[in-house]
C-alpha cells in the first residue's frame, strides 16, 4: 500500500509543480526538456544492475522505436503543463486519468489482449469517461463586462487543452504498453523507461538547440532547475506505480482504477488548498462521473 500511495503523491506533485511554473517565470518547454535529463539520472540511480544496459541492442527496431517514443513524451508533457497552467490542475488530472479509455479500447479491438469479457457496465463506464472529460474541460465564462470579445473567445477556447491532453496521454500509454510488451521482458521495464526518456532528451535537446540558434531563445537557470526538479517525481511516479503493480500481483485492472480515482481526488484537493482553484458545477459533475466511470470499467476486479 505504501508504494500505491507514493505513486499517487508523486503524480499529483507533477501537476502542482507545472502549475507553479508561470509564477516563477519558468519556460515550460525548457523545463520539460531538462526534466528528462533528471528522469534518466533518477532511473539509473534506481536501477539495481546497470549491466542490463550492456544487453541493449541500440540499433535494433525495438530500441529505435522506444527512443522515438521520446517525441510523444515531450508532446504529452507540454500539453499537461499547458493544461495545468491555463485551465486547472483538476482538469489536467481528469484528462490524464480518463485517457485510460484509449489503451483499453486498443486492447479490446486492435491488440485483442483483453483478459476479461467486457459487459454492458464496462462499456457504460467508457462512455461516462468521455462525458466526464467533456464536463471537466468546460470553463466559466468571464463575468467582467469590460473583457473584450477576443479575450472571451480565447478563454472559451481553452477547453481544447484537456481534450488534447487526453488524446496525447492515451496515445502515450498505448504505445508504452505495446512497445514494452513486444520488445522488453518483464524484468526490463525500468530499462525501457530509461531508453524512452533518453530518446526524449535527444529529441527535446535538438529542438531546444534549434530554437536557441535560429530564434535566439534564451535558456534561463530557473527553467533548468525547474525541469530537473520535475524529473524526479516524474520518474518516481512511474517507478512506484510499477512496484505497486508487483505488490498486487500485477493486477493492472485492479491497481489502475484505484490509482486514477485517488489521483483525481487528491489533485482536486491539493489544487484547492495550494492554488485556490475552484470548480464550477459542471466540473464537479465531471469529477463524480469520472469516479463512476473508473468503477464501472473495472468493477469486476474491485469485487463490487
C-alpha positions in Angstrom: 0.0 0.0 0.0 2.9 2.4 0.6 4.1 2.1 -3.0 0.5 2.7 -4.1 0.2 6.0 -2.0 3.7 7.2 -3.1 2.7 6.7 -6.8 -0.3 8.9 -6.2 1.7 11.6 -4.3 4.4 11.9 -6.9 1.8 12.0 -9.8 0.0 14.9 -8.1 3.3 16.6 -7.5 3.9 16.7 -11.3 0.7 18.7 -11.8 1.4 21.0 -8.9 5.0 21.8 -10.0 4.0 22.6 -13.5 1.1 24.7 -12.3 3.6 26.8 -10.4 5.9 27.5 -13.4 4.2 30.8 -14.5 4.6 32.2 -11.0 8.4 31.7 -11.2 8.7 32.6 -14.9 9.9 29.1 -15.8 9.8 28.3 -19.5 7.6 25.1 -19.8 9.4 23.7 -22.9 12.9 24.3 -21.5 11.8 22.7 -18.2 10.2 19.7 -19.9 13.5 19.0 -21.8 15.6 19.1 -18.7 13.0 17.1 -16.8 14.0 14.1 -18.9 17.7 14.6 -18.1 16.6 14.2 -14.4 14.4 11.2 -15.3 17.3 9.4 -16.8 19.6 10.1 -13.9 16.9 9.1 -11.4 16.3 5.9 -13.3 20.0 5.0 -13.4 20.2 5.5 -9.6 17.3 3.2 -9.0 18.4 0.5 -11.5 19.9 -2.3 -9.3 22.1 -3.8 -12.1 23.5 -1.3 -14.7 24.9 -4.3 -16.6 21.4 -4.7 -18.1 22.3 -1.9 -20.5 25.1 -3.9 -22.0 22.4 -6.3 -23.3 20.6 -3.5 -25.1 21.0 -3.6 -28.9 21.0 0.1 -29.7 20.4 -0.4 -33.5 17.5 -2.8 -33.1 14.0 -1.9 -34.1 12.7 -2.1 -30.6 15.3 0.3 -29.2 14.9 2.8 -32.1 11.1 2.8 -31.7 11.4 3.2 -27.9 13.7 6.3 -28.4 11.2 7.7 -30.9 8.6 7.4 -28.2 10.5 10.3 -26.6 8.8 12.6 -29.1 5.5 11.6 -27.7 6.7 12.0 -24.2 7.8 15.6 -24.9 4.5 16.4 -26.6 2.3 14.9 -23.9 4.2 16.6 -21.1 4.0 20.0 -22.8 0.2 19.6 -23.1 0.0 18.5 -19.4 1.9 21.7 -18.4 -0.3 24.0 -20.5 -3.5 22.5 -19.3 -2.4 22.7 -15.6 -1.4 26.4 -16.1 -4.2 27.6 -18.4 -7.1 25.5 -17.2 -6.7 23.8 -13.9 -4.8 21.0 -12.1 -8.1 19.1 -11.7 -8.8 19.3 -15.4 -5.3 18.1 -16.1 -5.6 15.2 -13.7 -9.1 14.3 -15.1 -7.8 14.3 -18.7 -4.8 12.2 -17.8 -6.7 9.6 -15.8 -9.6 9.4 -18.2 -7.1 8.7 -21.0 -7.1 5.0 -19.9 -10.1 4.7 -22.2 -7.7 4.8 -25.2 -5.4 1.9 -24.3 -8.5 -0.1 -23.1 -10.1 0.4 -26.5 -6.9 -0.6 -28.3 -6.5 -3.6 -26.1 -10.1 -4.7 -26.9 -10.3 -4.1 -30.6 -6.7 -3.7 -32.0 -4.3 -5.8 -29.9 -7.0 -8.3 -28.8 -5.2 -8.7 -25.5 -8.1 -8.2 -23.0 -8.1 -10.7 -20.2 -11.8 -10.4 -19.5 -15.2 -10.2 -21.2 -16.5 -6.7 -21.3 -20.0 -6.3 -20.1 -22.6 -3.5 -20.6 -21.4 -1.9 -17.4 -17.8 -1.8 -18.7 -18.9 -0.1 -21.9 -21.1 2.3 -20.0 -18.0 3.2 -18.0 -16.1 4.1 -21.2 -19.0 6.4 -22.3 -19.2 8.1 -18.9 -15.4 8.6 -19.0 -15.8 10.7 -22.2 -18.7 12.6 -20.8 -16.7 13.3 -17.6 -13.8 14.6 -19.7 -16.1 17.0 -21.6 -17.6 18.3 -18.3 -14.3 18.7 -16.7 -13.0 20.8 -19.7 -15.8 23.4 -19.5 -14.6 26.7 -18.1 -16.5 29.6 -16.6 -17.4 32.5 -18.8 -15.7 35.8 -17.8 -18.0 37.8 -15.7 -16.4 41.2 -16.1 -18.3 43.3 -18.7 -15.1 45.1 -19.8 -13.5 41.9 -21.0 -13.1 42.1 -24.8 -14.6 39.6 -27.2 -11.2 38.4 -28.3 -10.2 37.6 -24.7 -13.5 35.9 -24.0 -13.0 33.7 -27.1 -9.5 32.8 -26.0 -10.8 31.9 -22.6 -13.5 29.7 -24.0 -11.1 28.0 -26.5 -9.1 26.6 -23.6 -11.4 23.6 -23.5 -9.3 22.1 -26.3 -6.3 21.7 -24.0 -7.8 19.0 -21.8 -9.0 17.2 -24.9 -5.5 17.3 -26.5 -4.0 16.1 -23.1 -6.5 13.2 -23.1 -5.5 12.0 -26.6 -1.8 12.6 -26.0 -1.7 10.8 -22.7 -3.8 7.9 -24.1 -1.6 7.6 -27.1 1.4 7.7 -24.9 0.1 4.9 -22.6 -1.0 2.8 -25.6 2.5 3.0 -27.1 4.2 2.3 -23.8 2.0 -0.8 -23.3 2.6 -2.0 -26.9 6.4 -1.4 -27.1 7.2 -2.6 -23.5 5.3 -5.9 -24.0 6.6 -6.6 -27.5 10.3 -5.7 -27.1 11.1 -6.0 -23.4 10.9 -8.9 -20.9 9.2 -8.3 -17.6 12.4 -7.6 -15.7 13.5 -4.7 -18.0 10.6 -2.3 -17.7 12.9 0.2 -16.0 15.4 -0.1 -18.8 12.6 0.5 -21.3 11.6 3.7 -19.5 15.2 5.0 -19.3 15.7 4.4 -23.0 12.4 6.2 -23.8 13.4 9.1 -21.6 16.8 9.2 -23.2 15.0 9.5 -26.6 13.1 12.4 -25.1 16.4 14.0 -24.1 17.8 13.7 -27.6 14.7 14.9 -29.3 13.9 17.7 -26.9 17.5 19.0 -26.8 17.7 19.0 -30.6 14.6 21.2 -30.7 15.9 23.4 -27.9 19.2 24.0 -29.6 17.4 24.9 -32.9 15.3 27.4 -31.0 18.3 29.0 -29.4 20.4 29.2 -32.6 17.6 30.0 -35.1 15.3 32.1 -33.0 17.6 33.5 -30.2 15.7 31.9 -27.3 17.5 32.4 -24.0 17.9 29.5 -21.6 17.4 30.6 -18.0 18.8 28.9 -15.0 15.4 28.8 -13.3 14.0 26.8 -16.2 16.8 24.3 -16.0 16.3 24.0 -12.2 12.5 23.7 -12.6 13.0 20.9 -15.1 15.5 19.0 -13.0 13.1 19.2 -10.0 10.2 18.0 -12.1 12.1 15.0 -13.4 12.4 13.3 -10.0 8.7 13.0 -9.2 8.0 12.2 -12.9 10.2 9.1 -12.8 9.3 8.2 -9.3 5.5 8.3 -10.1 6.0 5.5 -12.6 8.6 3.7 -10.5 6.3 3.3 -7.5 3.4 2.5 -9.7 5.3 -0.4 -11.1 6.2 -1.5 -7.6 2.5 -1.3 -6.6 1.6 -3.4 -9.5 4.1 -6.1 -8.5 2.8 -5.9 -4.9 -0.7 -6.6 -6.1 0.2 -9.4 -8.3 0.4 -7.3 -11.5 -3.3 -6.9 -11.5 -3.4 -3.7 -13.6 -7.2 -3.8 -13.8 -7.3 -3.5 -10.0 -4.5 -1.1 -9.4 -5.1 1.5 -12.2 -8.7 2.3 -11.3 -7.9 2.9 -7.7 -4.8 4.8 -8.6 -6.7 7.0 -11.1 -9.5 7.7 -8.6 -7.1 8.7 -5.8 -5.0 10.8 -8.1 -8.0 12.8 -9.3 -9.4 13.4 -5.8 -6.0 14.3 -4.3 -5.3 16.6 -7.2 -8.5 18.5 -6.8 -8.0 18.8 -3.0 -4.3 19.9 -3.4 -5.2 22.4 -6.1 -7.9 23.9 -4.0 -5.6 24.1 -0.9 -2.5 25.5 -2.7 -3.8 27.5 -5.6 -7.4 28.2 -4.6 -8.7 26.5 -7.7 -12.5 26.3 -7.7 -14.6 24.0 -9.8 -17.8 25.1 -11.4 -20.9 22.8 -11.2 -20.2 21.0 -14.4 -16.6 20.4 -13.4 -17.8 18.8 -10.1 -20.2 16.6 -12.0 -17.3 15.6 -14.3 -15.3 14.6 -11.3 -18.1 12.5 -9.9 -18.7 10.8 -13.3 -15.0 10.1 -13.7 -15.0 8.2 -10.4 -18.2 6.3 -11.5 -16.6 5.6 -14.9 -13.5 4.1 -13.5 -15.5 1.9 -11.1 -17.8 0.7 -13.9 -14.8 -0.1 -16.2 -13.2 -2.3 -13.6 -16.0 -3.3 -11.2 -15.2 -7.0 -11.6 -11.6 -6.6 -10.3 -12.8 -4.3 -7.5 -15.2 -7.1 -6.4 -18.2 -4.7 -6.4 
